[in-house]
Amino acid sequence: MEDNNFETLAIRGQYERTEHREHSVPLYLTSSFVFDDAEQARAMFADEIPGNIYSRYSNPNPDEFISKLCALEGTEDGIATSSGMAAMYCSMAGILSSGDHVLACRSVFGSTHQILNTIFPRFGISHSYADVAAPEEWESKILPNTRMIFVETPSNPALDIIDLEWLGKLAKKHNLILNVDNCFATPYLQNPARFGAHLVTHSATKFMDGQGRVIGGAVLGTKELIKQVRFFARHTGPTLSPFNAWLLSKSLETLAVRMERHCSNALALATWLESNQDVSLVKYPFLASHPQHRLAKKQMRLGGGLVTFEVKGGIEQGRQFLNSLKMISHTPNLGDTRTIAIHPASTTHSKLTDAERAAVGIMPGLIRISVGLEDMKDIIADVQQALKASSPKSLL
Ligand SMILES: *Cc1c(COP(=O)(O)O)cnc(C)c1O
């Protein structure tokens, strides 16, 4: 991956100071803004001159957060949203119309599945899924009414990688909008716009905040597409609060150093797990054993903060592993300073059948760990004692 001045942009790319000469970005907790005169009010409402009117439309804090994020992702424009799902929804509903078709990777986030499977059909928007592991089937699934390709890479929770350069070319060839949920990688590890993505969507709740404090999201992309998404978001209302935007902007300042450590800790845990006899499969994009290791290295700066592995045995051993953890948190979030573990087969993906789970790489004993920033010795010690306590031998 190319090098850029990521850290400087994330720390110094802030608004000009106000007359108070503050060093840090101020917080604008105001629902509306005052007009100088009737003519200015008319011109602002008519979009003839820029300026803040009402915080559902725009506010300095979400604007400052987004302008930094655009610089980090290499996109022309963007809009901050109240959650990652608001970003996913607006990035599709703001652009697609009844009769359109979306081609998505099968392993999208659970709520994105609900939008595609349950909500969009009510508005006449259809979809098909294609497998990350079978790139040859994607082109044949493009229909005359396909308008958008929606993917996540690395995928959740199987950590499969989609070739973004190949996908960018496929989208270009068929004149489709390529929309990439870049939440797992963050702009520090991967910039889909460089490979031809027209939209880059984020849950800012995860590594971007990184401290388990806020729900937020962002849609970034070309000026033309963001104009449509902004219109949709302004009038339907899922925009980001100034306070959460202020927190997220502060978090961007430390994203690079946090991601460096998340990734080195995750690689250390994955390497340790590979040599453990109670574990049957370890998946981490930067492990040489990952089936798409070379592709991951080509499009990602580092391997990310998530590791998945299979506890030998099955669903019961997976559950027992979680019940045995002492320090590591058992919670559905990810991308936190605190290490978090979850057993997808009995929680986040429990509504799928065994066959559906297998199709997205979720084996019965699969554990997903979001590796935090605690001392590595403590992370490994907790995983080690929980593996011992859940090993089929100790359950006999
Ligand atoms: C969490 C997550 C989302 C949804 O984000 P929220 O902020 O929870 O609404 C979307 N995509 C991925 C990949 C996620 O991990």
The ligand as a Gaussian input file, in Angstrom:
#p B3LYP/6-31G(d) Opt

LIG

0 1
 C      -21.178000      -2.768000      13.204000
 C      -21.176000      -2.831000      11.734000
 C      -22.148000      -2.165000      10.986000
 C      -23.269000      -1.379000      11.636000
 O      -22.809000      -0.285000      12.332000
 P      -23.591000       0.386000      13.581000
 O      -22.730000       1.529000      13.932000
 O      -23.710000      -0.666000      14.621000
 O      -24.941000       0.787000      13.078000
 C      -22.076000      -2.255000       9.611000
 N      -21.113000      -2.970000       8.995000
 C      -20.162000      -3.632000       9.684000
 C      -19.126000      -4.398000       8.954000
 C      -20.155000      -3.592000      11.075000
 O      -19.221000      -4.267000      11.766000

